[in-house]
Every structure is written in C-alpha cells, then in structure tokens.
Amino acid sequence: MPKPAREPTFLPLTMAAAGSAADGSADPLARDSAQAVRHRAETANSAAADCWTALVAGCTSGRQTLVDELHHLSMATSQYAGTRWWLSHGSVHRRRVVEAEGRIDEAVRDGDGAEFAEAFVGYDQAVATVVVHVRSRMGSLTQ
C-alpha cells in the first residue's frame, strides 16, 4: 500500500533547534520563549507549504499569510534572543534573518519557485543559528 505524501518541510533546522531548546531548558522563561519560536516555526512552515502549493499551481493565494507568519517567527526569535543581544552582538544574525525574510517575500511576489526554495534554506539556517547560539550562550551562563 502506498504511503501518503508528506507535507514539505521548509523550516526543519529551526523546528528542531527550537524544539531542542524548549525540551532542554530548565529555565521556565527560556523554555516558554523557545516553545513560542517552535510554535511560530510550525505555523510558518505550514503557511510555506500552502504558499508553495499555490506557487506550483500558478495561484497567488496564501502569499500574504506566509509573509505575516515569517514576520511573527522573526519576532519570536528576537524575543527569544533578547532585545539587548539582538540589537548589539546579535546584529549580524538579525541582518541575516531580515535579509532572508526579504528574499522570501520577493520570491513570493515574483512567483519564483526556485528562488522561494533557495531563500527558505537561508532563512531556516539564519533563524536556527540564532536559536542554537542563544541556547549555547544561556548554557554557558549557567555553568
């Protein structure tokens, strides 16, 4: 019997990093913040799958939803990272996230599926890097 097709995953690194951060945190605030990132990543991933389907079909539906969900994920990531770090030492990471988010937005507006997929790789890597960096930083503060 054939297996049903899986929904495409656009944010595997981010979902894994946020899930690991949430599951591995003893600090309730950090855990809640990481869970918020994981939830936003799951929601954005679902919106990306819907938008991808629309792009492949030549439709325009779901585009604004995706842009909004990515913005919510970026905001949850900045809150997880902490405003002070995000605006100072994390500014390089912040720029990478913002630039990758902009590339996705542009690909969506252009209806460019190849650019969409490539931009998601960069966005996923940028956000996951922030989560991993923050988690390792928090770990070093408690040791």
Disulfide bonds with the S-S distance in Angstrom:
none
